[in-house]
Amino acid sequence: MPKARTDPEERFWPKVQKAENGCWNWTGCTCQGYGWFGADGRPMFAHLWAYKHFVGPIAEGLQLDHLCRNTRCVNPAHLEPVTPAENSRRGMGAGAINARKEYCKRGHLFTAENTYRRNGHRWCRECDKLKHWIRRRGDASAPRVQGPESTFCRNGHPRTPENTYVSPDGRRNCRPCREAADRRRMDRERDRAHGFVPAEVAL
């Protein structure tokens, strides 16, 4: 006699550990840093199953974004359906990080008057002026403008004393970002050790 299937929700909760910050951290199998859960006869991302089960279907063309930036979190309250473009802008890739910057590398503010776009990239007009100044003078030491000290890291974590540490080279670093990077590294190593290949693209 075939074994009766266990209710997915009964299998879901033992794999969830609720944190003080509201995250529901997935303790089961992971893939590329995301929880992995078998339901409805096929494997899927745990946060995707949680949202569909506790909230409802996701509109066509939208993806789930982790508002808490914790890819292990399966709390539907920490998930928001967004367009792929918005999901990319909120991400941690180089393009998304640069899009969130308010100052250029020389400290000039990216205002509408001081910014122009070329080949899909954002450029600073003041920096262009400095480049012309360097060419005319033949001097590589252009004056640099010091922008205000950021109160948030590039991923939006507040730079509080508890969240920040200084590396040996004198740079300020974000503890939550470091911890998230360590978790992603351990997840990748575990996935490689088990030869796990994802069947879906992570949302």
PyMOL commands that set and color helices and strands:
alter all, ss='L'
color gray80, all
select helices_A, chain A and resi 8-15+46-54+76-78+84-89+94-100+125-137+175-193
alter helices_A, ss='H'
color red, helices_A
select strands_A, chain A and resi 16-18+24-26+30-31+34-39+42-45+63-66+79-82+115-118+121-124+164-166+172-174
alter strands_A, ss='S'
color yellow, strands_A
deselect
rebuild
show_as cartoon
